[in-house]
Amino acid sequence: MLKTDNVTRGLEGKLVDHVSRVHFEDLPPEVVEYCKLLIMDSFGVTFPGSSAPGCREVVELTRGWGGSGSTVLIHGNETAPPFAALANSTMMHALDFDDTLDASALHTFVTVLPAGLATAEYRGEVDGKALITALVLGVDMICRVSLGIRRPLSWIRTSTCGSFGAAVTAGKILGLDHERLTNTLGLAYSQTSGNAQGLIEGRLVKRMQPGFGARSGLISAFLARSGITGSHNFLEGPYGFYNLYERGEYDVGPVTEHLGEHYTILDLSLKPYPCCRMTHASIDAALELRNGIAAPVQDIEEIRVSASKMVKDMVGKSFVIGTDPQVDAQFSIPYTVSAALLNGDVFLKDFEVAAIMNEDMSALAKRVKVTSDPNLPDKDILHATMTIRMKNGQNHEASVNAPLGNPARPLTMSHSKEKFRKCLAQSDVEFDDGKTNELLLMIEELEQVQDVSRLTKLMQSEKVN
């Protein structure tokens, strides 16, 4: 174990030792390359997210709150770092099109990247190597803390675990030492929040919860730099995260396994569809079956989907349109499966209100039934089995063991660039080809960039319609 000037205690100490020790030169090339790909992916989904329901309102609030030092992406107004982190995260996550750790059903870059960019811009002259290192370590903290949890989804762990990752990213960019990094994480824990109630009700707050984590992690790093202390046993203390939030149902093994040898950023998935990751295995099954059904979808009698208990509970209920139709559709297997069968793809236009209200879509969604498979782990989001029964009595069945975009079925750099350009084309943002190419090239060569504030400057539009 690394020796420090502090007494290293328990799980928390091991994690902080890791964060303190690692520099850019320690990162394997494949980790650096995948980090850049994830930055590209996160920026791409921000374009359409910038005008998604709820996002303009948050951006307008940042204008009213004022402040300076950090930039709101796309819209371009300057504000205080915590407000920039909140707004940028909300836009990045609004369409649920950002990366996931499938094993924990959470997102990562939507907390670490907004916190990292806002901190770097405020500090000034932070280079690409420092940003990449901070992002990789922030992701490592999120993933490792989450992998220790044994309970099914109840808290939104994108936010709860994400606040620790945002704290690490911001703290690393600020150059905090071991003691101050520990305090940063303890301070972040005092602000940890995010629950699944907004998800199951289809409320806009669902897309803001990662922003709360990004904001609190950033604030924590600045507080710790100023000398404010936080709890040191923030994970395993009597009232630490695992015992208070997760009822003591955790396992430290996955948290520290291959720490410093394997970087969990390599375990992240990129999303081909702009909806909850828990719907993706079912979408893949529907797309596979669509090609084999030699009949119109109107001839479908019933569609049965079998998935884990968590998937059934969170996104398997009958499709009902409430006050926020886009959120309702994003978190519904009946809707997303129907879109896949009707259109042969699932992309941004399928989550516009006109598409959601389509009568054919509603009629087909009513024929989708989701049940839980007792043989699957409760938290599983990788597997789905679909059976389509036709009116003539024929059955068609498909099973998916890993959704597209998972490391077992990865999306390539060319796929990611295509997704980036499709997101831009289907957004309300005016962004010319020259600027697009310059941005993509800067991301691909990020380790050579001397000041990453150039990224935020490029990620501004002349006009948002």
C-alpha positions as CSV (number, residue, x, y, z in Angstrom):
1,M,0.0,0.0,0.0
2,L,1.2,3.5,-0.8
3,K,2.7,5.4,2.1
4,T,1.3,8.9,2.8
5,D,1.7,11.5,5.4
6,N,-1.7,10.4,6.7
7,V,-2.8,7.3,8.5
8,T,-4.6,5.3,5.8
9,R,-7.6,3.6,7.3
10,G,-10.0,1.1,5.7
11,L,-11.7,1.2,2.4
12,E,-11.9,4.9,2.1
13,G,-8.1,5.2,2.6
14,K,-7.4,2.7,-0.1
15,L,-9.5,4.6,-2.6
16,V,-8.0,8.0,-1.7
17,D,-4.5,6.5,-2.0
18,H,-5.4,5.3,-5.5
19,V,-6.8,8.7,-6.5
20,S,-3.8,10.5,-5.0
21,R,-1.2,8.3,-6.6
22,V,-2.3,8.1,-10.3
23,H,-0.9,10.5,-12.9
24,F,-1.5,10.6,-16.6
25,E,1.6,8.6,-17.3
26,D,0.2,5.7,-15.4
27,L,-2.9,5.4,-17.6
28,P,-2.8,2.7,-20.3
29,P,-3.3,3.9,-23.9
30,E,-6.6,2.2,-24.3
31,V,-7.9,4.0,-21.2
32,V,-6.9,7.4,-22.6
33,E,-8.5,6.6,-26.0
34,Y,-11.8,5.4,-24.4
35,C,-11.9,8.5,-22.2
36,K,-11.7,10.7,-25.3
37,L,-14.4,8.6,-27.0
38,L,-16.7,9.1,-24.0
39,I,-16.1,12.9,-24.0
40,M,-17.1,12.9,-27.7
41,D,-20.2,10.9,-26.9
42,S,-21.2,13.2,-24.0
43,F,-20.8,16.3,-26.0
44,G,-22.8,14.8,-28.9
45,V,-25.9,14.1,-26.7
46,T,-25.7,17.6,-25.2
47,F,-26.7,19.1,-28.6
48,P,-30.3,17.8,-28.6
49,G,-30.4,17.8,-24.8
50,S,-29.8,21.6,-24.8
51,S,-33.4,22.2,-25.9
52,A,-35.1,19.2,-24.2
53,P,-38.0,19.9,-21.7
54,G,-36.7,21.4,-18.5
55,C,-33.2,22.3,-19.9
56,R,-33.9,25.8,-21.2
57,E,-35.5,26.6,-17.8
58,V,-32.4,25.5,-15.9
59,V,-30.2,27.5,-18.3
60,E,-32.3,30.6,-17.8
61,L,-32.0,30.3,-14.1
62,T,-28.2,30.3,-14.4
63,R,-28.4,33.5,-16.3
64,G,-30.4,35.0,-13.5
65,W,-28.2,33.7,-10.8
66,G,-25.2,35.2,-12.5
67,G,-21.6,34.6,-11.4
68,S,-18.6,34.0,-13.5
69,G,-15.7,31.6,-14.2
70,S,-17.4,28.7,-16.1
71,T,-19.5,28.4,-19.2
72,V,-22.9,26.8,-20.0
73,L,-22.4,24.6,-23.0
74,I,-24.2,25.4,-26.3
75,H,-26.0,28.5,-24.8
76,G,-22.6,30.2,-24.0
77,N,-23.5,32.3,-20.9
78,E,-21.0,32.5,-18.2
79,T,-21.9,31.6,-14.6
80,A,-20.5,30.3,-11.3
81,P,-18.9,26.8,-11.5
82,P,-21.6,25.0,-9.5
83,F,-24.4,26.4,-11.7
84,A,-22.5,25.5,-14.9
85,A,-22.0,22.0,-13.7
86,L,-25.7,21.7,-12.9
87,A,-26.9,23.1,-16.2
88,N,-24.4,21.1,-18.4
89,S,-25.2,17.9,-16.6
90,T,-28.9,18.4,-17.0
91,M,-28.5,18.9,-20.8
92,M,-26.1,16.0,-21.1
93,H,-28.5,13.6,-19.3
94,A,-31.9,15.0,-20.5
95,L,-32.4,12.4,-23.3
96,D,-30.9,9.5,-21.4
97,F,-28.5,9.0,-24.2
98,D,-25.2,9.1,-22.2
99,D,-22.9,6.2,-21.2
100,T,-23.8,3.5,-18.6
101,L,-22.2,1.0,-16.3
102,D,-24.5,-1.9,-17.1
103,A,-23.5,-3.8,-14.0
104,S,-24.8,-1.1,-11.7
105,A,-27.4,0.6,-14.0
106,L,-25.9,4.0,-13.7
107,H,-24.3,6.8,-15.8
108,T,-20.8,8.3,-15.1
109,F,-19.7,11.0,-17.4
110,V,-22.8,13.0,-16.8
111,T,-21.4,13.9,-13.3
112,V,-17.7,13.8,-13.8
113,L,-17.4,15.7,-17.1
114,P,-19.6,18.8,-16.1
115,A,-17.8,19.0,-12.8
116,G,-14.4,18.6,-14.5
117,L,-15.0,21.2,-17.2
118,A,-16.4,23.8,-14.8
119,T,-13.5,23.4,-12.4
120,A,-10.9,23.4,-15.1
121,E,-12.3,26.5,-16.7
122,Y,-12.5,28.3,-13.4
123,R,-9.0,27.4,-12.4
124,G,-7.6,28.1,-15.8
125,E,-4.7,26.6,-17.9
126,V,-5.6,23.0,-17.1
127,D,-4.3,20.8,-19.9
128,G,-5.9,17.8,-21.6
129,K,-3.7,15.3,-19.7
130,A,-5.0,16.6,-16.3
131,L,-8.6,16.5,-17.5
132,I,-8.3,13.0,-18.8
133,T,-6.7,11.8,-15.6
134,A,-9.3,13.4,-13.4
135,L,-12.2,12.0,-15.5
136,V,-10.7,8.4,-15.4
137,L,-10.3,8.5,-11.6
138,G,-13.7,10.1,-11.1
139,V,-15.3,7.3,-13.1
140,D,-13.2,4.7,-11.2
141,M,-14.7,6.1,-7.9
142,I,-18.3,5.9,-9.2
143,C,-18.0,2.4,-10.6
144,R,-16.1,0.9,-7.7
145,V,-18.4,2.4,-5.0
146,S,-21.4,1.2,-7.0
147,L,-20.1,-2.3,-7.6
148,G,-20.0,-2.9,-3.9
149,I,-23.7,-2.4,-3.6
150,R,-25.9,-5.6,-3.4
151,R,-29.3,-4.0,-3.3
152,P,-31.6,-3.4,-6.3
153,L,-32.2,0.2,-7.6
154,S,-33.9,2.5,-5.1
155,W,-31.5,5.5,-5.0
156,I,-30.5,7.0,-8.3
157,R,-26.9,5.8,-8.1
158,T,-25.9,8.0,-11.0
159,S,-26.4,10.8,-8.5
160,T,-25.4,9.2,-5.2
161,C,-22.3,7.4,-6.4
162,G,-21.8,10.1,-9.0
163,S,-21.3,12.8,-6.4
164,F,-18.2,10.9,-5.2
165,G,-16.9,10.7,-8.7
166,A,-17.5,14.4,-9.4
167,A,-15.7,15.2,-6.1
168,V,-12.7,13.2,-7.2
169,T,-12.6,14.8,-10.6
170,A,-12.9,18.3,-9.3
171,G,-10.4,17.6,-6.5
172,K,-7.8,16.1,-8.8
173,I,-8.0,19.1,-11.1
174,L,-7.6,21.5,-8.2
175,G,-4.5,19.5,-7.2
176,L,-5.7,18.6,-3.7
177,D,-3.5,16.4,-1.5
178,H,-4.5,13.2,0.2
179,E,-6.0,14.9,3.3
180,R,-8.0,17.4,1.3
181,L,-9.3,14.7,-1.1
182,T,-10.5,12.7,1.8
183,N,-12.3,15.8,3.1
184,T,-13.7,16.4,-0.4
185,L,-15.3,13.0,-0.4
186,G,-16.6,13.4,3.1
187,L,-18.2,16.8,2.2
188,A,-19.7,15.2,-0.9
189,Y,-21.3,12.5,1.2
190,S,-23.0,15.2,3.3
191,Q,-24.8,16.3,0.1
192,T,-25.4,12.9,-1.5
193,S,-29.0,12.5,-2.8
194,G,-31.0,11.1,-5.7
195,N,-33.9,8.6,-5.6
196,A,-35.9,6.6,-8.1
197,Q,-39.3,8.2,-7.2
198,G,-39.0,10.7,-10.0
199,L,-38.1,7.9,-12.4
200,I,-41.2,5.8,-11.8
201,E,-43.4,8.9,-11.8
202,G,-41.9,10.2,-15.1
203,R,-40.9,13.6,-13.7
204,L,-38.4,16.0,-15.2
205,V,-36.4,16.0,-12.0
206,K,-35.0,12.6,-13.1
207,R,-32.8,14.3,-15.6
208,M,-31.6,16.8,-13.0
209,Q,-30.4,14.4,-10.3
210,P,-27.0,13.7,-11.9
211,G,-26.5,17.5,-12.0
212,F,-27.1,17.7,-8.3
213,G,-24.3,15.2,-7.9
214,A,-22.0,17.1,-10.3
215,R,-22.7,20.4,-8.4
216,S,-22.2,18.9,-4.9
217,G,-19.0,17.2,-5.9
218,L,-17.6,20.4,-7.3
219,I,-18.6,22.5,-4.3
220,S,-17.0,19.9,-2.0
221,A,-13.6,20.1,-3.7
222,F,-13.6,23.9,-3.4
223,L,-14.7,23.7,0.2
224,A,-12.0,21.2,1.0
225,R,-9.4,23.4,-0.7
226,S,-10.5,26.2,1.6
227,G,-9.9,24.0,4.7
228,I,-13.4,22.7,5.4
229,T,-13.3,19.2,6.8
230,G,-15.6,16.3,6.0
231,S,-16.2,12.9,7.5
232,H,-13.4,10.4,6.7
233,N,-15.4,7.2,7.1
234,F,-17.9,8.3,4.5
235,L,-18.4,4.8,3.1
236,E,-18.1,2.3,6.0
237,G,-18.7,4.5,9.1
238,P,-21.7,3.6,11.3
239,Y,-23.7,6.3,9.4
240,G,-21.5,6.0,6.2
241,F,-22.9,5.6,2.7
242,Y,-23.0,1.8,2.7
243,N,-24.6,1.5,6.1
244,L,-27.1,4.4,5.9
245,Y,-28.1,4.4,2.3
246,E,-27.6,0.7,1.4
247,R,-28.6,-0.8,4.8
248,G,-25.2,-2.5,5.2
249,E,-25.8,-4.7,2.2
250,Y,-22.5,-4.4,0.4
251,D,-19.3,-6.3,-0.5
252,V,-15.9,-4.6,-0.4
253,G,-14.4,-7.2,-2.8
254,P,-15.5,-5.6,-6.1
255,V,-14.6,-2.1,-4.8
256,T,-10.9,-2.8,-4.5
257,E,-10.4,-5.7,-6.9
258,H,-7.5,-4.9,-9.3
259,L,-7.4,-1.3,-8.0
260,G,-4.8,0.6,-10.0
261,E,-4.5,-2.3,-12.4
262,H,-7.9,-2.2,-14.1
263,Y,-9.6,1.1,-14.8
264,T,-13.4,0.7,-14.8
265,I,-13.9,3.2,-17.5
266,L,-13.2,0.3,-19.9
267,D,-16.4,-1.4,-18.5
268,L,-18.7,1.5,-19.6
269,S,-21.2,1.1,-22.4
270,L,-22.2,3.6,-25.1
271,K,-25.9,3.9,-25.8
272,P,-27.3,3.4,-29.3
273,Y,-30.8,4.5,-28.3
274,P,-31.8,7.6,-26.4
275,C,-33.8,6.0,-23.6
276,C,-33.2,4.2,-20.3
277,R,-30.5,1.5,-20.5
278,M,-32.9,-0.9,-18.9
279,T,-35.0,-0.9,-22.1
280,H,-32.1,-1.6,-24.5
281,A,-31.9,-5.4,-24.4
282,S,-35.6,-5.5,-25.2
283,I,-35.1,-3.0,-28.1
284,D,-32.3,-5.2,-29.5
285,A,-34.6,-8.3,-29.3
286,A,-37.4,-6.4,-31.0
287,L,-35.1,-5.2,-33.8
288,E,-33.8,-8.8,-34.3
289,L,-37.4,-10.2,-34.5
290,R,-38.6,-7.4,-36.8
291,N,-36.4,-8.7,-39.6
292,G,-37.9,-12.2,-39.3
293,I,-41.6,-11.3,-39.2
294,A,-43.0,-11.5,-42.7
295,A,-46.1,-9.6,-41.7
296,P,-47.2,-6.0,-40.7
297,V,-47.0,-5.2,-37.0
298,Q,-50.8,-4.9,-37.0
299,D,-50.8,-8.7,-37.2
300,I,-49.1,-9.0,-33.8
301,E,-51.4,-10.4,-31.2
302,E,-49.1,-10.0,-28.2
303,I,-45.5,-9.2,-27.2
304,R,-44.1,-10.7,-24.1
305,V,-40.8,-9.6,-22.6
306,S,-39.0,-11.4,-19.7
307,A,-36.3,-9.5,-17.8
308,S,-35.1,-9.0,-14.3
309,K,-37.3,-7.8,-11.4
310,M,-35.6,-4.4,-11.3
311,V,-36.2,-3.9,-15.1
312,K,-39.9,-5.0,-14.7
313,D,-40.4,-2.7,-11.8
314,M,-38.7,0.4,-13.2
315,V,-39.5,0.3,-16.9
316,G,-42.0,-2.6,-17.4
317,K,-45.3,-1.1,-16.4
318,S,-48.0,-0.4,-18.9
319,F,-47.3,2.7,-21.0
320,V,-49.3,5.7,-19.8
321,I,-48.7,9.2,-21.0
322,G,-48.5,11.7,-18.1
323,T,-47.5,15.3,-17.7
324,D,-44.0,14.7,-19.3
325,P,-44.5,12.4,-22.3
326,Q,-40.9,12.3,-23.2
327,V,-39.8,11.0,-19.8
328,D,-42.7,8.5,-19.9
329,A,-41.6,7.1,-23.3
330,Q,-37.9,7.0,-22.3
331,F,-38.6,4.8,-19.4
332,S,-41.0,2.4,-20.9
333,I,-40.3,-1.0,-22.5
334,P,-43.8,-1.1,-24.1
335,Y,-43.1,2.2,-25.8
336,T,-39.5,1.6,-26.9
337,V,-40.2,-1.9,-28.2
338,S,-43.2,-0.6,-30.2
339,A,-41.0,2.2,-31.7
340,A,-38.4,-0.4,-32.7
341,L,-40.9,-2.7,-34.3
342,L,-42.7,0.1,-36.1
343,N,-39.7,2.1,-37.3
344,G,-36.8,-0.3,-37.4
345,D,-34.7,1.9,-35.1
346,V,-35.0,3.9,-32.0
347,F,-33.6,7.5,-32.1
348,L,-34.4,11.0,-31.1
349,K,-37.4,11.6,-33.2
350,D,-39.2,8.7,-31.6
351,F,-39.3,10.7,-28.4
352,E,-40.9,13.8,-29.8
353,V,-44.4,14.4,-28.6
354,A,-46.0,13.8,-32.0
355,A,-44.4,10.4,-32.2
356,I,-45.3,9.5,-28.7
357,M,-49.0,10.4,-29.3
358,N,-49.1,8.3,-32.6
359,E,-52.2,6.0,-32.5
360,D,-50.4,3.1,-34.0
361,M,-47.6,3.4,-31.4
362,S,-50.2,3.5,-28.6
363,A,-52.1,0.5,-29.9
364,L,-48.9,-1.6,-30.2
365,A,-47.6,-0.6,-26.8
366,K,-50.8,-1.9,-25.3
367,R,-49.9,-5.4,-26.5
368,V,-46.5,-5.5,-24.7
369,K,-46.4,-7.3,-21.4
370,V,-43.3,-7.4,-19.2
371,T,-42.7,-10.1,-16.6
372,S,-39.8,-10.8,-14.3
373,D,-37.5,-13.8,-14.8
374,P,-36.8,-15.4,-11.4
375,N,-33.6,-16.9,-12.8
376,L,-32.0,-13.5,-13.4
377,P,-30.3,-11.5,-10.6
378,D,-32.6,-8.7,-9.4
379,K,-30.2,-6.0,-10.7
380,D,-29.6,-7.5,-14.1
381,I,-30.1,-5.2,-17.2
382,L,-28.1,-7.3,-19.7
383,H,-30.7,-10.0,-20.5
384,A,-34.1,-10.0,-22.1
385,T,-36.2,-12.6,-23.8
386,M,-39.0,-11.6,-26.2
387,T,-41.8,-13.7,-27.6
388,I,-44.0,-12.3,-30.3
389,R,-47.3,-14.1,-30.9
390,M,-49.0,-13.4,-34.2
391,K,-52.7,-13.5,-34.9
392,N,-52.2,-16.6,-37.0
393,G,-50.8,-18.4,-34.0
394,Q,-47.1,-18.3,-35.0
395,N,-44.5,-17.4,-32.3
396,H,-41.2,-15.6,-32.8
397,E,-38.6,-15.6,-30.0
398,A,-35.3,-13.9,-29.4
399,S,-32.9,-13.6,-26.5
400,V,-30.3,-10.9,-25.7
401,N,-27.4,-11.5,-23.3
402,A,-25.8,-8.1,-23.6
403,P,-27.3,-5.0,-25.2
404,L,-25.5,-3.2,-28.1
405,G,-22.9,-0.8,-26.9
406,N,-21.8,-3.0,-24.0
407,P,-18.1,-3.9,-24.0
408,A,-19.2,-7.4,-25.1
409,R,-20.8,-5.7,-28.2
410,P,-19.0,-2.4,-28.4
411,L,-19.6,0.7,-30.5
412,T,-16.6,1.8,-32.5
413,M,-15.1,5.2,-33.0
414,S,-16.8,5.4,-36.4
415,H,-20.2,4.5,-34.8
416,S,-19.6,7.2,-32.1
417,K,-18.8,9.9,-34.7
418,E,-22.0,8.9,-36.6
419,K,-24.0,9.2,-33.4
420,F,-22.4,12.6,-32.7
421,R,-23.3,13.9,-36.1
422,K,-26.9,12.5,-36.0
423,C,-27.4,14.1,-32.6
424,L,-26.2,17.4,-33.9
425,A,-28.3,17.1,-37.1
426,Q,-31.5,16.3,-35.1
427,S,-31.0,19.2,-32.6
428,D,-32.0,22.8,-32.6
429,V,-28.4,23.9,-32.6
430,E,-26.7,25.7,-35.4
431,F,-23.1,24.4,-35.7
432,D,-21.2,24.4,-39.0
433,D,-19.1,21.6,-40.4
434,G,-15.8,23.4,-39.9
435,K,-16.5,23.9,-36.2
436,T,-17.7,20.3,-35.9
437,N,-14.6,18.9,-37.4
438,E,-12.4,21.2,-35.2
439,L,-14.2,20.0,-32.1
440,L,-13.9,16.3,-33.0
441,L,-10.2,16.7,-33.8
442,M,-9.5,18.5,-30.5
443,I,-11.2,15.7,-28.6
444,E,-9.2,13.1,-30.5
445,E,-5.9,15.0,-29.7
446,L,-7.0,16.1,-26.2
447,E,-3.8,15.0,-24.4
448,Q,-2.0,17.6,-26.6
449,V,-4.3,20.5,-25.6
450,Q,-2.7,23.0,-23.3
451,D,-5.9,24.6,-22.0
452,V,-9.2,22.6,-22.0
453,S,-11.3,25.8,-21.8
454,R,-10.9,25.7,-25.6
455,L,-13.4,22.8,-25.5
456,T,-16.1,24.8,-23.7
457,K,-15.5,27.7,-26.1
458,L,-16.0,25.5,-29.1
459,M,-19.1,23.9,-27.5
460,Q,-21.1,27.1,-28.0
461,S,-23.6,27.8,-30.7
462,E,-24.2,31.0,-32.6
463,K,-27.9,30.2,-32.2
464,V,-30.1,27.8,-30.4
465,N,-33.5,27.7,-32.1
